[in-house]
Amino acid sequence: MRTRYFRLNEAVRPGDWSLGPLMDGQGKELEDMAEFTSGRPVQAPDLLKLQVREQGRRRDFNLAGAGRIPVIHQRMATHLAEYASLEVQLLPVKVKGGSGEYSVLVAKKLIRCIDDKASQEIQAWKPEDGQPDKLGHYRSVIGMRIDPRKVGHFQVFRIWGWSDALIVSEDIKGLLERAKVTGADFEEV
């Protein structure tokens, strides 16, 4: 039986807090947010900060700023460090206006595994789009399906060509659900 995989999304309810962009220790917004969702380890400043954009109920799983950087509470970080330590990088972040310990979650693996035929709708960047650095990457993915045979044994990863998607295995999903992690929503892919 094949492992199932899920896109990990942020579940926002009325009254939840909202986190702003990632900043360095001096409070300056980081220039390259894409590196945190690139599927590779990150060389980050020693001190990372976030501000709470809107006060409200705190969650264990959050997507911060326009870059949608995963920020997780220590409760969730402990589980991921135990079960997927080689696949994740946890960078401590100070949340101004928040309490508790949080980390930026970086998936260190990028896998080319989208099943173009099984997905509902796929559009790729073409030469006429004028974005040469994006050629061959996905411009739009609707109803994404991945080919589990291309994933191997990985539990947490990003998808090549569509790194916006943070993917977890059904084992990680089950672990986080049993731990009653807040703020996480799972969409099967």
Rosetta blueprint (number, residue, H / E / L):
1 M L
2 R L
3 T L
4 R L
5 Y E
6 F E
7 R E
8 L E
9 N E
10 E E
11 A L
12 V L
13 R L
14 P L
15 G L
16 D E
17 W L
18 S E
19 L E
20 G L
21 P L
22 L L
23 M E
24 D E
25 G L
26 Q L
27 G L
28 K L
29 E E
30 L L
31 E L
32 D L
33 M H
34 A H
35 E H
36 F H
37 T H
38 S L
39 G L
40 R L
41 P L
42 V L
43 Q L
44 A L
45 P L
46 D L
47 L L
48 L E
49 K E
50 L E
51 Q E
52 V E
53 R E
54 E E
55 Q L
56 G L
57 R E
58 R L
59 R L
60 D L
61 F E
62 N E
63 L E
64 A E
65 G L
66 A L
67 G L
68 R L
69 I E
70 P E
71 V E
72 I E
73 H E
74 Q H
75 R H
76 M H
77 A H
78 T H
79 H H
80 L H
81 A H
82 E H
83 Y H
84 A L
85 S L
86 L L
87 E L
88 V E
89 Q E
90 L E
91 L E
92 P E
93 V E
94 K E
95 V E
96 K E
97 G L
98 G L
99 S L
100 G L
101 E L
102 Y E
103 S E
104 V E
105 L E
106 V E
107 A E
108 K L
109 K L
110 L E
111 I E
112 R L
113 C L
114 I E
115 D L
116 D L
117 K L
118 A L
119 S L
120 Q L
121 E E
122 I E
123 Q E
124 A E
125 W L
126 K L
127 P H
128 E H
129 D H
130 G L
131 Q L
132 P H
133 D H
134 K H
135 L L
136 G L
137 H L
138 Y E
139 R E
140 S E
141 V E
142 I E
143 G L
144 M L
145 R L
146 I E
147 D L
148 P H
149 R H
150 K H
151 V L
152 G L
153 H L
154 F L
155 Q L
156 V E
157 F E
158 R E
159 I E
160 W L
161 G L
162 W L
163 S L
164 D L
165 A L
166 L E
167 I E
168 V E
169 S E
170 E H
171 D H
172 I H
173 K H
174 G H
175 L H
176 L H
177 E H
178 R H
179 A L
180 K L
181 V L
182 T L
183 G L
184 A E
185 D E
186 F E
187 E E
188 E E
189 V L
